[in-house]
Amino acid sequence: MLDAELQRVDYLATQRALPDAEITDGGLKVVPIVSQGSEEIDDWAERAYALLPRIRVTDLLHEVDHWTHFTQPFTHLRSGETTTETRLLLTAILADAINLGPTRMAFACPGTSLPRLIQTADWYVREETHCQALAEIVKHHHQLPLALEWGRGKPSSSDAQRFPAGAQGEATGRVNARLLAMVLAFV
């Protein structure tokens, strides 16, 4: 089925008949999706968002950490101890996850000291600690009743294929997807 569909797409591309897309020497160009929502849908969306509590992201991360203990792997590089300043650690993780960096994150978070944020990031936030923290979140996901509805968690909808797309979006490259996935796992 995949082969047949790819042949159909190839044929449509050579005929310049792909709906909302065009293949050129520069690559694939796709027409951006325009929202076709009605005012009624927008109204319901606003009502739904109004029901949600407005909290700080670090407070949400603190709650997720309470459930999963995902900050436990973020240990001091030399001593191997965990930090007592969990909120500062969560702020450093978030700054890394959204590629904001410590300087802009300290500016965005009144009361956060830039030197302490840099020190926390340098001593606690590393590639291996991110991987271990993500494993803790995944382990917690597997214990949730809803997870059982999706099976044992062995197969994945991802087949490790990567299709490069044009990078003309304003926000391209501003979000570290690998780390953001960990941060937003429960959002």
N, CA, C and O of each residue as an XYZ file, in Angstrom:
748
protein
N       0.819     -1.191      0.000
C       0.000      0.000      0.000
C       0.861      1.252      0.000
O       0.559      2.234     -0.679
N       1.954      1.198      0.785
C       2.844      2.354      0.847
C       3.488      2.600     -0.510
O       3.569      3.736     -0.977
N       3.946      1.518     -1.137
C       4.570      1.647     -2.450
C       3.585      2.239     -3.464
O       3.952      3.119     -4.243
N       2.362      1.772     -3.457
C       1.347      2.287     -4.383
C       1.079      3.762     -4.120
O       0.947      4.548     -5.058
N       0.999      4.137     -2.849
C       0.733      5.547     -2.508
C       1.907      6.437     -2.903
O       1.709      7.553     -3.384
N       3.123      5.946     -2.702
C       4.304      6.724     -3.101
C       4.360      6.894     -4.616
O       4.743      7.955     -5.109
N       3.982      5.864     -5.348
C       3.935      5.982     -6.804
C       2.898      7.006     -7.234
O       3.123      7.774     -8.169
N       1.758      7.013     -6.547
C       0.708      7.991     -6.869
C       1.192      9.412     -6.589
O       0.966     10.316     -7.393
N       1.855      9.609     -5.451
C       2.392     10.926     -5.112
C       3.455     11.339     -6.125
O       3.499     12.491     -6.557
N       4.304     10.396     -6.495
C       5.334     10.690     -7.495
C       4.699     11.130     -8.815
O       5.132     12.105     -9.429
N       3.674     10.404     -9.238
C       2.980     10.765    -10.489
C       2.367     12.162    -10.383
O       2.520     12.983    -11.288
N       1.672     12.425     -9.272
C       1.057     13.743     -9.088
C       2.110     14.846     -9.050
O       1.887     15.943     -9.562
N       3.254     14.552     -8.443
C       4.330     15.545     -8.369
C       4.877     15.862     -9.757
O       5.119     17.026    -10.076
N       5.076     14.829    -10.591
C       5.592     15.077    -11.947
C       4.579     15.837    -12.796
O       4.961     16.551    -13.723
N       3.293     15.689    -12.489
C       2.233     16.397    -13.222
C       1.934     17.763    -12.595
O       1.060     18.494    -13.061
N       2.672     18.092    -11.533
C       2.428     19.322    -10.755
C       0.967     19.400    -10.315
O       0.327     20.448    -10.400
N       0.464     18.267     -9.845
C      -0.937     18.173     -9.465
C      -1.129     17.797     -7.988
O      -2.216     17.372     -7.596
N      -0.088     17.951     -7.177
C      -0.229     17.665     -5.749
C      -1.096     18.750     -5.108
O      -0.858     19.937     -5.327
N      -2.084     18.362     -4.333
C      -2.900     19.382     -3.673
C      -2.109     20.083     -2.570
O      -1.569     19.436     -1.672
N      -2.050     21.377     -2.646
C      -1.403     22.213     -1.623
C       0.082     21.926     -1.417
O       0.622     22.224     -0.351
N       0.747     21.355     -2.411
C       2.177     21.079     -2.294
C       2.812     21.110     -3.676
O       2.149     20.917     -4.695
N       4.121     21.360     -3.679
C       4.856     21.398     -4.940
C       6.278     20.907     -4.675
O       6.903     21.286     -3.685
N       6.774     20.065     -5.568
C       8.145     19.591     -5.458
C       8.952     20.300     -6.530
O       8.646     20.216     -7.719
N       9.993     21.002     -6.085
C      10.869     21.739     -7.000
C      12.303     21.290     -6.752
O      12.558     20.419     -5.921
N      13.234     21.894     -7.481
C      14.647     21.584     -7.243
C      15.060     21.966     -5.828
O      15.996     21.389     -5.273
N      14.365     22.938     -5.243
C      14.661     23.373     -3.882
C      14.082     22.471     -2.809
O      14.405     22.621     -1.631
N      13.225     21.529     -3.205
C      12.639     20.611     -2.238
C      11.122     20.690     -2.244
O      10.517     21.192     -3.192
N      10.524     20.197     -1.193
C       9.077     20.163     -1.057
C       8.595     21.464     -0.433
O       9.107     21.898      0.599
N       7.606     22.081     -1.069
C       6.990     23.287     -0.516
C       5.518     22.964     -0.280
O       4.795     22.586     -1.201
N       5.092     23.121      0.970
C       3.723     22.818      1.356
C       3.029     24.113      1.752
O       3.584     24.933      2.483
N       1.811     24.284      1.258
C       1.025     25.460      1.605
C       0.670     25.368      3.085
O       0.180     24.331      3.533
N       0.907     26.435      3.855
C       0.582     26.384      5.286
C      -0.909     26.131      5.517
O      -1.763     26.592      4.760
N      -1.191     25.385      6.584
C      -2.577     25.095      6.938
C      -3.178     26.345      7.569
O      -2.597     26.937      8.479
N      -4.339     26.733      7.080
C      -5.044     27.895      7.606
C      -6.198     27.387      8.459
O      -6.945     26.496      8.055
N      -6.327     27.967      9.636
C      -7.410     27.558     10.527
C      -8.749     27.798      9.864
O      -9.004     28.867      9.310
N      -9.599     26.789      9.929
C     -10.928     26.914      9.351
C     -11.980     26.821     10.444
O     -13.117     26.418     10.199
N     -11.582     27.199     11.651
C     -12.492     27.123     12.779
C     -13.545     28.220     12.727
O     -13.307     29.320     12.227
N     -14.680     27.897     13.244
C     -15.764     28.874     13.283
C     -15.677     29.666     14.580
O     -14.898     29.332     15.473
N     -16.484     30.715     14.673
C     -16.519     31.501     15.904
C     -17.010     30.652     17.069
O     -16.576     30.836     18.207
N     -17.919     29.719     16.781
C     -18.434     28.846     17.828
C     -17.314     27.962     18.395
O     -17.235     27.759     19.606
N     -16.462     27.444     17.527
C     -15.339     26.617     17.982
C     -14.382     27.462     18.805
O     -13.911     27.031     19.857
N     -14.093     28.672     18.322
C     -13.209     29.569     19.068
C     -13.788     29.892     20.445
O     -13.052     29.969     21.429
N     -15.106     30.080     20.512
C     -15.789     30.335     21.777
C     -15.595     29.181     22.754
O     -15.253     29.388     23.918
N     -15.819     27.960     22.263
C     -15.660     26.775     23.111
C     -14.208     26.612     23.557
O     -13.942     26.228     24.696
N     -13.283     26.902     22.666
C     -11.861     26.801     23.023
C     -11.524     27.783     24.142
O     -10.815     27.435     25.087
N     -12.029     29.004     24.035
C     -11.785     29.993     25.090
C     -12.384     29.542     26.411
O     -11.762     29.703     27.461
N     -13.585     28.980     26.368
C     -14.220     28.483     27.591
C     -13.405     27.363     28.224
O     -13.215     27.325     29.439
N     -12.926     26.449     27.378
C     -12.125     25.324     27.889
C     -10.845     25.830     28.540
O     -10.488     25.389     29.632
N     -10.153     26.751     27.880
C      -8.917     27.290     28.449
C      -9.186     28.067     29.731
O      -8.343     28.086     30.628
N     -10.345     28.706     29.832
C     -10.687     29.450     31.041
C     -10.858     28.527     32.246
O     -10.692     28.960     33.386
N     -11.188     27.261     32.001
C     -11.354     26.297     33.086
C     -10.015     25.811     33.648
O      -9.947     25.320     34.774
N      -8.963     25.953     32.857
C      -7.657     25.462     33.290
C      -7.009     26.447     34.257
O      -7.097     27.660     34.066
N      -6.365     25.930     35.285
C      -5.695     26.841     36.224
C      -4.480     27.492     35.571
O      -3.782     26.866     34.774
N      -4.241     28.725     35.909
C      -3.062     29.426     35.412
C      -1.960     29.256     36.456
O      -2.030     29.818     37.549
N      -0.946     28.471     36.100
C       0.153     28.221     37.026
C       1.469     28.424     36.302
O       1.528     28.437     35.072
N       2.510     28.578     37.076
C       3.848     28.702     36.493
C       4.294     27.335     35.975
O       3.952     26.301     36.549
N       5.045     27.343     34.906
C       5.533     26.092     34.326
C       6.383     25.341     35.342
O       6.291     24.118     35.449
N       7.210     26.067     36.086
C       8.054     25.384     37.065
C       7.216     24.748     38.170
O       7.612     23.724     38.727
N       6.045     25.348     38.503
C       5.152     24.710     39.482
C       4.586     23.411     38.918
O       4.463     22.417     39.634
N       4.241     23.424     37.629
C       3.758     22.207     36.978
C       4.853     21.144     36.964
O       4.595     19.974     37.247
N       6.064     21.552     36.638
C       7.182     20.603     36.634
C       7.436     20.057     38.030
O       7.768     18.883     38.193
N       7.279     20.909     39.037
C       7.454     20.462     40.420
C       6.416     19.382     40.761
O       6.735     18.398     41.428
N       5.188     19.572     40.302
C       4.138     18.582     40.537
C       4.456     17.273     39.811
O       4.287     16.190     40.372
N       4.913     17.379     38.570
C       5.289     16.185     37.805
C       6.454     15.478     38.497
O       6.492     14.249     38.553
N       7.392     16.245     39.018
C       8.514     15.644     39.743
C       8.027     14.928     40.998
O       8.570     13.890     41.374
N       7.008     15.479     41.641
C       6.436     14.835     42.829
C       5.885     13.454     42.466
O       6.001     12.513     43.252
N       5.280     13.329     41.266
C       4.725     12.046     40.827
C       5.808     11.080     40.367
O       5.756      9.887     40.666
N       6.802     11.608     39.629
C       7.744     10.745     38.914
C       9.143     10.697     39.498
O       9.883      9.744     39.257
N       9.513     11.715     40.261
C      10.871     11.852     40.795
C      11.907     11.951     39.668
O      13.029     11.459     39.794
N      11.504     12.603     38.555
C      12.416     12.679     37.412
C      13.643     13.548     37.668
O      14.608     13.477     36.907
N      13.632     14.365     38.721
C      14.822     15.190     38.994
C      15.904     14.422     39.749
O      17.029     14.908     39.861
N      15.590     13.237     40.268
C      16.572     12.461     41.028
C      17.866     12.193     40.248
O      18.942     12.243     40.843
N      17.804     11.909     38.937
C      19.053     11.665     38.207
C      19.938     12.905     38.025
O      21.119     12.776     37.703
N      19.381     14.096     38.228
C      20.175     15.317     38.064
C      21.041     15.506     39.309
O      20.707     16.272     40.213
N      22.144     14.798     39.326
C      23.051     14.835     40.475
C      24.268     15.699     40.172
O      24.613     15.941     39.015
N      24.906     16.154     41.240
C      26.092     17.002     41.126
C      27.203     16.234     40.412
O      27.445     15.062     40.702
N      27.861     16.893     39.495
C      28.884     16.249     38.664
C      29.995     15.634     39.504
O      30.478     14.551     39.173
N      30.412     16.290     40.576
C      31.510     15.757     41.394
C      31.029     14.900     42.557
O      31.503     13.781     42.756
N      30.083     15.436     43.322
C      29.685     14.735     44.554
C      28.649     13.640     44.320
O      28.540     12.713     45.123
N      27.886     13.737     43.231
C      26.842     12.768     42.961
C      25.582     12.988     43.786
O      24.659     12.175     43.734
N      25.534     14.069     44.539
C      24.375     14.355     45.376
C      23.313     15.113     44.596
O      23.613     15.798     43.618
N      22.064     14.983     45.042
C      20.975     15.757     44.435
C      20.973     17.147     45.047
O      21.514     17.363     46.132
N      20.363     18.077     44.346
C      20.308     19.448     44.847
C      19.141     19.622     45.811
O      18.128     18.929     45.711
N      19.293     20.538     46.725
C      18.190     20.889     47.616
C      17.356     22.010     47.005
O      16.271     22.317     47.499
N      17.851     22.616     45.945
C      17.160     23.722     45.277
C      16.455     23.207     44.010
O      16.860     23.502     42.886
N      15.394     22.434     44.234
C      14.677     21.790     43.132
C      14.111     22.807     42.149
O      14.188     22.601     40.938
N      13.543     23.899     42.650
C      12.952     24.897     41.743
C      14.014     25.523     40.849
O      13.753     25.785     39.675
N      15.196     25.765     41.380
C      16.283     26.309     40.571
C      16.703     25.286     39.514
O      16.979     25.650     38.371
N      16.751     24.018     39.892
C      17.072     22.951     38.941
C      16.020     22.894     37.835
O      16.366     22.798     36.658
N      14.735     22.952     38.207
C      13.663     22.921     37.201
C      13.753     24.117     36.265
O      13.477     23.993     35.072
N      14.131     25.259     36.788
C      14.303     26.454     35.959
C      15.458     26.251     34.982
O      15.359     26.641     33.818
N      16.542     25.649     35.440
C      17.689     25.372     34.561
C      17.313     24.354     33.482
O      17.709     24.504     32.327
N      16.553     23.321     33.851
C      16.110     22.314     32.887
C      15.211     22.961     31.834
O      15.355     22.706     30.638
N      14.288     23.798     32.292
C      13.374     24.472     31.373
C      14.131     25.420     30.441
O      13.836     25.471     29.247
N      15.086     26.157     30.960
C      15.885     27.070     30.130
C      16.602     26.296     29.030
O      16.695     26.759     27.894
N      17.109     25.111     29.378
C      17.782     24.254     28.404
C      16.788     23.692     27.398
O      17.072     23.635     26.202
N      15.623     23.277     27.886
C      14.619     22.631     27.033
C      14.063     23.566     25.972
O      13.793     23.133     24.852
N      13.890     24.821     26.298
C      13.312     25.751     25.328
C      14.365     26.651     24.690
O      14.035     27.648     24.047
N      15.625     26.294     24.870
C      16.744     27.036     24.296
C      16.708     28.526     24.644
O      17.107     29.371     23.842
N      16.233     28.828     25.830
C      16.206     30.216     26.266
C      17.561     30.625     26.817
O      17.970     31.781     26.705
N      18.246     29.671     27.408
C      19.550     29.952     27.988
C      19.405     30.571     29.363
O      18.354     31.118     29.694
N      20.461     30.488     30.169
C      20.372     30.969     31.553
C      20.189     32.489     31.671
O      19.474     32.947     32.562
N      20.811     33.269     30.803
C      20.712     34.725     30.921
C      19.282     35.196     30.708
O      18.737     35.930     31.532
N      18.678     34.778     29.611
C      17.301     35.208     29.341
C      16.320     34.577     30.320
O      15.314     35.193     30.670
N      16.606     33.338     30.770
C      15.717     32.694     31.740
C      15.769     33.440     33.069
O      14.729     33.655     33.691
N      16.954     33.837     33.515
C      17.074     34.592     34.767
C      16.329     35.921     34.653
O      15.700     36.370     35.610
N      16.404     36.542     33.483
C      15.677     37.795     33.257
C      14.168     37.562     33.291
O      13.420     38.393     33.806
N      13.723     36.434     32.743
C      12.293     36.121     32.680
C      11.732     35.657     34.022
O      10.516     35.664     34.218
N      12.599     35.258     34.939
C      12.162     34.737     36.239
C      12.684     35.637     37.358
O      13.777     35.411     37.877
N      11.919     36.640     37.726
C      12.367     37.529     38.810
C      12.709     36.724     40.060
O      12.002     35.785     40.426
N      13.788     37.104     40.693
C      14.214     36.399     41.893
C      15.178     35.263     41.609
O      15.727     34.670     42.538
N      15.396     34.948     40.318
C      16.347     33.898     39.960
C      17.702     34.538     39.696
O      17.828     35.422     38.849
N      18.687     34.099     40.408
C      20.033     34.644     40.276
C      20.735     34.005     39.074
O      20.817     32.781     38.974
N      21.238     34.840     38.169
C      21.944     34.319     36.997
C      23.142     33.453     37.396
O      23.285     32.353     36.862
N      24.006     33.901     38.311
C      25.143     33.039     38.680
C      24.715     31.679     39.239
O      25.332     30.662     38.919
N      23.654     31.647     40.078
C      23.183     30.376     40.647
C      22.569     29.489     39.572
O      22.727     28.268     39.601
N      21.861     30.112     38.611
C      21.254     29.348     37.527
C      22.332     28.720     36.646
O      22.225     27.554     36.266
N      23.355     29.483     36.327
C      24.476     28.967     35.519
C      25.194     27.846     36.277
O      25.526     26.808     35.704
N      25.425     28.070     37.566
C      26.106     27.056     38.375
C      25.281     25.763     38.432
O      25.832     24.669     38.309
N      23.986     25.889     38.613
C      23.118     24.707     38.663
C      23.136     23.969     37.332
O      23.258     22.745     37.297
N      23.016     24.716     36.235
C      23.043     24.091     34.908
C      24.376     23.387     34.665
O      24.410     22.263     34.163
N      25.456     24.043     35.018
C      26.793     23.467     34.785
C      27.031     22.191     35.591
O      27.620     21.240     35.076
N      26.585     22.156     36.839
C      26.895     21.043     37.716
C      25.873     19.917     37.702
O      26.202     18.784     38.053
N      24.625     20.212     37.298
C      23.576     19.200     37.411
C      22.954     18.763     36.085
O      22.503     17.624     35.971
N      22.919     19.632     35.094
C      22.183     19.348     33.857
C      23.150     18.882     32.775
O      23.934     19.665     32.239
N      23.075     17.583     32.468
C      23.970     16.979     31.481
C      23.170     16.023     30.596
O      22.044     15.658     30.933
N      23.738     15.629     29.489
C      23.082     14.712     28.553
C      22.630     13.435     29.253
O      21.489     13.005     29.083
N      23.514     12.830     30.037
C      23.149     11.569     30.680
C      22.075     11.762     31.744
O      21.255     10.867     31.953
N      22.061     12.909     32.422
C      21.015     13.136     33.423
C      19.667     13.361     32.739
O      18.630     12.942     33.253
N      19.681     14.016     31.589
C      18.441     14.168     30.809
C      17.896     12.799     30.403
O      16.700     12.540     30.538
N      18.759     11.939     29.912
C      18.322     10.602     29.478
C      17.746      9.801     30.636
O      16.715      9.145     30.484
N      18.394      9.848     31.776
C      17.898      9.120     32.948
C      16.563      9.698     33.425
O      15.671      8.951     33.829
N      16.425     11.027     33.380
C      15.175     11.668     33.804
C      14.035     11.287     32.865
O      12.922     11.008     33.310
N      14.316     11.278     31.583
C      13.297     10.880     30.611
C      12.878      9.435     30.849
O      11.700      9.103     30.722
N      13.825      8.579     31.190
C      13.510      7.178     31.494
C      12.586      7.083     32.709
O      11.696      6.233     32.742
N      12.787      7.943     33.701
C      11.905      7.951     34.878
C      10.483      8.341     34.484
O       9.519      7.758     34.982
N      10.349      9.321     33.595
C       9.019      9.752     33.148
C       8.347      8.642     32.351
O       7.160      8.371     32.538
N       9.091      8.005     31.472
C       8.536      6.902     30.678
C       8.122      5.755     31.594
O       7.064      5.156     31.401
N       8.949      5.450     32.586
C       8.617      4.384     33.539
C       7.302      4.710     34.247
O       6.463      3.829     34.438
N       7.125      5.955     34.631
C       5.882      6.368     35.283
C       4.695      6.248     34.323
O       3.618      5.795     34.712
N       4.900      6.657     33.070
C       3.833      6.532     32.063
C       3.351      5.086     31.958
O       2.150      4.834     31.867
N       4.269      4.159     31.970
C       3.918      2.738     31.830
C       3.095      2.223     33.007
O       2.420      1.201     32.886
N       3.141      2.915     34.140
C       2.371      2.493     35.307
C       0.957      3.077     35.304
O       0.125      2.660     36.110
N       0.671      4.016     34.429
C      -0.645      4.652     34.392
C      -1.664      3.723     33.736
O      -1.342      3.051     32.756
N      -2.886      3.677     34.263
C      -3.917      2.795     33.690
C      -4.177      3.073     32.204
O      -4.399      2.140     31.431
N      -4.152      4.333     31.807
C      -4.406      4.659     30.406
C      -3.331      4.079     29.488
O      -3.613      3.739     28.339
N      -2.118      3.966     29.984
C      -1.029      3.418     29.164
C      -1.328      1.996     28.720
O      -0.942      1.593     27.623
N      -2.017      1.229     29.567
C      -2.346     -0.156     29.222
C      -3.288     -0.227     28.023
O      -3.290     -1.213     27.286
N      -4.084      0.816     27.833
C      -4.996      0.849     26.693
C      -4.238      0.936     25.366
O      -4.780      0.599     24.313
N      -3.003      1.383     25.421
C      -2.193      1.548     24.201
C      -1.264      0.366     23.975
O      -0.462      0.379     23.041
N      -1.360     -0.641     24.809
C      -0.515     -1.818     24.634
C       0.645     -1.801     25.613
O       0.643     -1.038     26.579
N       1.631     -2.643     25.359
C       2.757     -2.800     26.279
C       3.848     -1.762     26.067
O       4.816     -1.727     26.827
N       3.714     -0.927     25.063
C       4.695      0.126     24.853
C       5.901     -0.303     24.055
O       6.890      0.427     23.997
N       5.846     -1.471     23.436
C       6.981     -1.940     22.638
C       6.967     -1.355     21.221
O       7.991     -0.846     20.766
N       5.817     -1.413     20.502
C       5.813     -0.819     19.163
C       5.687      0.702     19.245
O       5.264      1.255     20.260
N       6.056      1.340     18.181
C       5.993      2.801     18.129
C       5.468      3.235     16.775
O       5.670      2.552     15.770
N       4.792      4.377     16.753
C       4.321      4.894     15.471
C       5.472      5.533     14.707
O       5.326      5.878     13.535
N       6.593      5.689     15.354
C       7.758      6.274     14.704
C       8.553      5.162     14.031
O       8.769      4.100     14.616
N       8.980      5.410     12.816
C       9.789      4.398     12.139
C      11.207      4.911     11.887
O      11.938      4.370     11.057
N      11.580      5.953     12.607
C      12.930      6.525     12.561
C      13.259      7.157     11.225
O      14.427      7.424     10.943
N      12.268      7.399     10.406
C      12.531      8.092      9.150
C      12.523      9.589      9.417
O      11.768     10.083     10.255
N      13.358     10.285      8.705
C      13.437     11.732      8.853
C      13.251     12.350      7.479
O      13.950     12.001      6.529
N      12.318     13.255      7.385
C      12.074     13.953      6.146
C      12.362     15.430      6.367
O      11.571     16.123      7.007
N      13.492     15.925      5.843
C      13.800     17.332      6.045
C      12.729     18.208      5.396
O      12.239     17.909      4.307
N      12.384     19.265      6.067
C      11.400     20.206      5.534
C      12.031     21.579      5.486
O      13.040     21.830      6.145
N      11.451     22.453      4.720
C      11.960     23.819      4.616
C      11.981     24.492      5.967
O      11.123     24.222      6.807
N      12.925     25.345      6.187
C      13.088     26.006      7.478
C      12.882     27.498      7.339
O      13.793     28.291      7.579
N      11.679     27.872      6.949
C      11.429     29.286      6.782
C      10.610     29.857      7.927
O      10.351     31.060      7.969
N      10.200     29.000      8.857
C       9.401     29.466      9.976
C      10.209     30.346     10.903
O      11.409     30.140     11.086
N       9.545     31.325     11.486
C      10.212     32.279     12.360
C      10.812     31.614     13.592
O      11.886     32.009     14.047
N      10.133     30.611     14.133
C      10.589     29.992     15.378
C      11.470     28.773     15.153
O      11.808     28.088     16.118
N      11.851     28.478     13.928
C      12.646     27.287     13.652
C      13.948     27.322     14.452
O      14.667     28.321     14.446
N      14.236     26.223     15.135
C      15.486     26.103     15.874
C      15.461     26.727     17.248
O      16.470     26.687     17.951
N      14.342     27.303     17.658
C      14.310     27.939     18.967
C      13.918     26.981     20.074
O      14.054     27.311     21.252
N      13.440     25.819     19.723
C      13.000     24.862     20.728
C      13.830     23.593     20.603
O      13.977     23.039     19.514
N      14.361     23.148     21.708
C      15.130     21.912     21.756
C      14.125     20.778     21.941
O      13.725     20.486     23.068
N      13.718     20.146     20.861
C      12.632     19.161     20.888
C      12.924     17.992     21.811
O      12.018     17.496     22.482
N      14.156     17.546     21.858
C      14.517     16.397     22.702
C      14.234     16.705     24.168
O      13.673     15.874     24.882
N      14.614     17.873     24.607
C      14.428     18.219     26.006
C      13.007     18.685     26.282
O      12.467     18.440     27.361
N      12.406     19.351     25.315
C      11.039     19.820     25.495
C      10.081     18.648     25.663
O       9.095     18.754     26.392
N      10.363     17.530     24.996
C       9.521     16.344     25.137
C       9.489     15.886     26.573
O       8.441     15.487     27.082
N      10.633     15.941     27.230
C      10.691     15.524     28.625
C       9.906     16.516     29.487
O       9.145     16.106     30.363
N      10.083     17.792     29.251
C       9.443     18.815     30.070
C       7.933     18.776     29.927
O       7.211     18.954     30.908
N       7.450     18.545     28.717
C       6.018     18.603     28.462
C       5.333     17.252     28.478
O       4.194     17.136     28.026
N       5.993     16.235     28.983
C       5.444     14.888     28.943
C       4.089     14.784     29.630
O       3.269     13.950     29.247
N       3.842     15.602     30.621
C       2.581     15.502     31.347
C       1.650     16.665     31.077
O       0.576     16.740     31.675
N       2.028     17.566     30.198
C       1.198     18.751     29.944
C       0.086     18.403     28.997
O      -0.726     19.263     28.655
